[in-house]
Structures are given as C-alpha cells and as structure tokens.
Amino acid sequence: MNQTWENEALCAQTDPESHYPEPGGSSRDAKRTCLACPVRPECLEYAVTTEQYWGVWGGVSQHELRRLIRAQRAKAAA
C-alpha cells in the first residue's frame, strides 16, 4: 500500500494492534481513532474496494465491513 491518504491516517500514529482486535475483542479504541481521522472516507472506500475483511477500517468493525463488502458485490453483480 502506498496510497496518498495513508500518509495522513491517524492509525499510522497509533498501535496497529488496536485496529486488529482479537475475536470477541473490542474495536472501541480503533473506532475512536477513526472518528477523528481526516481520511476516514478514503480509508473506508479502500477497504471495501479491496475487500479488506480483517481489521477496523474507516471507523467500521470487521462485521460491519464484511456487510459493506457483500453489499458492494451485490450491487456490482446487478
């Protein structure tokens, strides 16, 4: 990954482990970081477009992200 938006991402300045919680773990801290991030929309778009199934991206949990990816696939198939 060498996206321009990544240079401005707040998660690059935090503990990367917080954005990849263990199963059943909390994504609260990662989401809090994302909410303050100036490139949140770009991050979320990247995650959905490239089907990033793991981790917190653009302020959404892994479960929410998978739902968005499925919706994007369905839209593309229609």
N, C-alpha and C positions, 0 to 999 in steps of 0.2 A: 504494500500500500504506500503510495506516495501522493496522496490527494492534497490539494492546497488547503482544504478545510481542516485537515488533520493537524496542521501547524497551529491552529487556533483553538483546538479542542481542549477543554479543561481536564478531561480524563487523562490526557498525556502528562498532566502535572500531579496526578494522584496515584494511589496504589492501584495498579491494574487488576489485582486480585478482587477488588471490590466490585468490579464490573463483570466478574465471572463467579457468581456465588455458587456454593455447593448446592446440590439438590436439596430442596427444602429450606435453604438459607435465605436470608433477607437481601433484597435488592434496594432497600430504602436509601442507603448512603449513596449508591451509584445514581439512583434516580434524582436525588437531591443535587448532585453534581451536574447532572444533565439539565436540570431545570434552569440552572444559572449559565449554561453554556451558550455562547453566541452562535455556534454552528450546529445546534441541535437538529434543525430541519435537514441539513445536508447529511448529517450522520445517519438519521433515520432513513432517508431516501437511499443512501448507500447500502445500509443493512438489508433493506427489503429487496433492492435491485440485485444484490449479490447473494441473497439468501443466507445471511448470517444467522444460523439457528441458535447459536450459543452466546450468552452474554447479554448485558444491558447496552442497548444502542439507542440513541436519540430519546432517551427517557422512558423507554418501554421495557418491560420484563421479557424474559425468554418466551413465556407463554403468549404474551401479547404480540411479540414479534412474529412468532410462528403463525398466529392468526392473520396478521397483516400479509405475510408471505403467501399463505393459502389464498387469501382474497385477491392478491395481485396475480397469482397463477390463474385463478378462475376468470378474472377479467381478461387476461391475455388469451385464454382459450376460447372465450365467447366471440 
